Amino acid sequence: MKPVLVLSTVLTIAGTGLTTWLYGAGHLDNPFGQTLEQTEVAVSSVAALPSEPLYLPLDPPFLVNFEMDGKLRFLQVSIELMTRDRDATDALKSHMPLLRNNILMILSEQSLATVLTRAAKQALRDEILNETRQVMQTVSGSPGVEAVYFTSFVMQ
């Protein structure tokens, strides 16, 4: 190796070590004007940024029937849950029978009139989201689910 390259490498390593030591000891200001604690908080907040959304389909679709004006009607709904927490997806899968039961109870209380409008469907999504979060809070200690999406909604 050439002596200049060796000397350059040694000086770079020494300079980095000295800068790190001075910064850590509080003798050198952070170039961003932050203390070490502020920098650590900033780094932890970047680490806490949400990851990509994870979608969990609740298969098979929900199917409920009800009577309206003397006619038998049915509602078939496909639902997907959105979370950003892989642990939440595992907890959701583990407690799927409880979750499906509670959602089925909510859906079976509906009538054609209560799910006809967009606002009514949104209210139904909100009710299912609240129920899902309550179940998750009970079984895992965290609400875990950010959103509920209807991927199919058939009324007849």
N, C-alpha and C positions, 0 to 999 in steps of 0.2 A: 504494500500500500504506500501511497505517496505521503510524506510527512505532513504536507499541508492539509490533506484530507483527514488524517488522524487527529491533527491539532484542532481542526474545525469541529470534528465530532466531539472531542473531549470538551471543548469550550461550550458547545451547545448543551451538552448534558450537564455540565457544571452550572451554567447559567440558569437552566431550567430548575435544577435542584435548589439553587440559591433563591431564585424568585419564589418558588413554592415555600421554602422555609420562611422567608421574610413576610410573605403574604399570610401564611398560617400564624405567624407570631404577632401579626398586627403591625409590623413595621413598614409595610408597603400597602398603599391604597389599591383597592380593586380598580382596574381601569374603567369599570362601569359605575363607579361611585357607590358600590354596595359593600356592606360588611360581609364577613364570612357567613354569618347567620342568615342574612338576607339572601345571599347566593344559594345557601342550602334550601331555604324555603322556596325560592324560585325554581330550583331543580326539582324539588319534590312536587311542586304544583304542575310542572311539565309532565312528570311521571304519572300524575293523577288525571291527566286529560283522558277523556273517554276513548276507548278503542272502537274499532269498527262494530257496527250493530250485528247482532246474531239473531236470527229468526228461527223460532221453533214452531212448526206446524202442529196443531192439535188434531191429529188424524185418528179415526175417520171423522168426516164432517158431522156436526150435530144435526139431529133431525127430531123435531117435535111436531105434534099435531094438536089442533084445537078446533073447537066448533065455533062457527060464526053464521048467524042467520040460518041455523038448521043445516048447514053444510059443513062437511069435514074439510078442514084446511091444514096445510102443513108449511113448516118453515125449515129450510135446510141452510145451515150456516157453516162455512169453513173459516177457521180462525187461526191466525198466527200471532205469536207473542214476540215482542222485540225486547232484547236485553243487550247489554254490553259486557256482561259478567258471565264467564264460562262456568263458574261455580253455580250461578243461578240456573243455567240450563240443566246442569246435573240435578239440582234440587227439584226443578220442575218435572223432569223425567221421573225422578223417584216418587214424586207425589202426584203423578198424573191422574190416578183414579179419583182422589179427593178433589182435585182441580176440575176434572171433567164433570163430576157429580154436581159441584156447586154451580158451574156454568150452565149445566143442563137444567137445574132448578130455576135459574134466572130466565133462561129461554122459554121454559114451559109456562111461565107466568105471563108471557106476551100474548097479544091478540093481533089480528091483522091491522087493526086500527092503531095499535101502539108502536108498530114498526114500519108504518107506511111512508113517513116523511124522512128526509135526510136528517133533520134535527132529532127525530125519534131514534134513528139508527145511531147517531152520535151519542145520545144519552144512554143507549144500550151498551155501546162500546165502553163508555165511561163507567157504567155499573159493573161490567165484566172486569175492567181494569182494576177497579177498587177491590172487588172480590178476590181477584188474583193476587193483588198486593197483600191483602189481609192473610190469605192462605200462606203466602211465602214468608211473611213476617212471623207467623206462628210457627212454621216448620223449620225455618232456617235463620230467623233473626234479622232478615233483610228483605225489603219489598222486592228487590231484584228486577222487576219487569217495568220497562219504561212506557210501552205502548201495546195496544191490542189493535189488530187489523182484521177486518173482514175481507177475506180473499174470494169469497163466494157468498151470495145472499139470495136465496131463492124462496119466494113466497107463492103459494098457490091456493 
